[in-house]
Amino acid sequence: MTLEDVLKPVKWVDEQVLRQYTKVGVKLHLDEGNRRYMVAAPVSLFSGAFFGYGFHYFLPETPSTIAWWPMHLVDWLYSYLGMRGRFNDDYSGTKAVHPVQELGRKYNSKIRLPIFLTGAAMVGKGVVDITNYFISGEPIPESTPAVFNIGGSLLGLASSMYIKEIDPKILQKKPFWQRALDAIKEGYQNVVGGLAPQPQPIKLNYQGGNYEYC
């Protein structure tokens, strides 16, 4: 088993997440011009500020800006260059891709899914804590607001990455469930076709005024 085989499920999940962002982005016409970058830039900026606030809870002696500036600032600069029209979003692939854009795409494709899943898990933890408080009266842990805050900021950062990489071409591919259903149908037809009796031609021989089976 190669590394590519191991990463196939990860790439598949990442593609499904990107597909959902692309559906929304196309409906909002974010694939036109530099609109995607105009949306991604403030998302990255504000999510970074929230991340710093939540991080400061766990390491109070550390300046909050140290917690968020590397990832969020790099992502914001990527969005800013896109807003300035520096990048090429030609989906036909007929134009050369800007070196910074190519590097940004490779960088985002490797880290956006882990960031997205981590953020979703932390937000989910916060939702569970709050739900338990209202249902069973369990006290909300002191760390819940910070965990919820960091989770939301990570989801914002991942969203900024996915928004910048929305690709209408991905919607031309059949959804996974439809491809799986087609594969099941094809397999079923192959099995049924192999088990079904195959008609054989009947040969008759005419002798003495009568037909006989050969």
N, C-alpha and C positions, 0 to 999 in steps of 0.2 A: 504494500500500500504506500503510495507516494503522498507527499505533503499536499499536492493538489487535490487528491481524493479526500483527504481529511478536511480540507477547507471548503469543499463543495457545499455541505449543508450551511456553513456560515455565509457563503456567497449567495446561496439561495434565499436565506432569511433577509439578508441585506437588500437583495433585489425586490423582495416583496414589500419591504418598508419603503424603498425608493418608488415603487410603483404607486403606492397610496399617496405619497407626497406629490407625485407627478399628476395623478388624477385631479387633485385639488388645485395644483398649480396651473394646469391647463384650463380648468374652469374659470380661474381668476385671471387668465391671460398672463401669467408670470413668465411664460416662455417667450414673450415678445419683448424685443429690445433688452434693456438692462433692468427690467422690473424686478426680476428675481433678486438682484443684488440690492436694490433699493429696499426690499422687504427683509432680506437676510441681514443687512448691516445693523439696523436697530435691534433686531432679535438677538443678535450676538452681543451687542453692547449692553443691553439691559440684563440679559441672562448672566453676563459676566459680573455685573455689579451685584446681583443677588447671590451669585456663587461666593463672592468674597465675603459678603455678610454672613452667610451660613458657615463658611470655613472658619471665620473668626471665633465662632462659638467653641469649636474644638481646640483651637490653638490661639487663645486670647492674647498671648504675648507676641504673635506674629502679625505684622501689618496685613490687613485683608487683601490689599492689592496684589501681594505676592502670590496669593492663592489662585487668582484667576487670570492674571495678565498674559501668561505664555500662550495658552490655548485660545482664549477668547480674543486676545489682541491680534494674533496671527490670523484668526478667522475673520476678524473685522477688517484687517488690512486687505485680505483677499476680496472681501465684499466691496471695499472702497475702490479698489482698482477696477472691479467690474462696473461699478457705478460710473467711473470715469470713461468707460468705453474702451478699456485696454484689451479686453478679451474677445475671442471669437466663439460664438455659440452656434456655428453652422453645423446642424445635425447631419447634413449630407456627407460631411467629412471631406469636402472638396477644398477646404481652406486649411492652412497650417494653424496649429494651436499655439497660443502664446506660451513660452517656456514656463512662466510663473503659473499660468492656468493649468498646464499639464502637471506640474509638480503639486499644485493644490488638489487636483483631482485624485492623484495617487495617494496623497496624504489623507484626504478625507475618506477615501474608500476603505482605508485600513483601520481608522479609529472611530468612525461615526457610529457603527453598530454597537460596539462595546459601550460607548458613551450613552447611546440611546437606551440600551437595556439596563445599564446601571441607574440612569435617571428614572426610568420607569419603575424599577424595583424600589428605589428610595421613596418615590412619590406613593407607590403602593403601600409601603410600610407606614407612611404618614396617614394615609386614608384608613388603613386598618386600625391604627391607634385611635383616631378620632371616632371611627365607627364603634369601637369597643366602649369608648367613653359614653356615647349616647345610648347604646343598647344595654350594656351590663354595668355601667358606672365605673369601669376601670379608670384609674387616674392616667392622664396622658403623660408619658415620660418627658422629662425636661428637654431631652435632645430632639424630640419630634419636630418642633418648628424648624430647627436647623437642618435636620435630615430632609424634611419636606422642601425646604428652601433650596438646598443643594441639588436635590433631585429635579426640581423644576428648572433650575438653571442649566443642568446638564441636558435635559430634554430640549431646552431652548437652543443650546449650542449645537446639538445633533440636528435639530430642525433647520438651523441656519445652514449646516453643511448639506443636508438633503435638498433644501430649497435651491441652493446654488447649482446642484447637479441634476435637477429634474430633466428628464429626457423623453420627449413625446414618442420617440421610436419604441420605447419599452412597452407602450400601450398597444402597439401593433401585434405583439406576441400574445398568444392566448394565455389567460390566467392559468395558474397551476392546477386549480381544481378542474378546469375544462380539459387540460392536457391529460390529467390523470383519468378523467371520465372517458376520454377518447381511447386511451390505452386499454382501459377495462373493456370497453365495447369491442375494440379490435381483437383483444384476446378471446373474448367470449365468442365472437363470430368465427374465429379460427378453430376453436374447440368444437363448436356446434357443427361447423362445416366439415370437420374431420370425422365426426361421429355419424353424421347423416348418411343414410344409404344412398349410394350412387347408382342411378339408373343405368342398366346395361342394355345395349341393343339386342333385339331378338332376331335370330336368323332362321328363316324358313326355307325348306327344301321341297320343291313340288315334284312328287312322284306318283304316278298312277292316278292322277286326278285328285290327289289329296296333298295337303300341306303338312309337312312334318317338321318339328323343332330340331334344329341342329345342335 
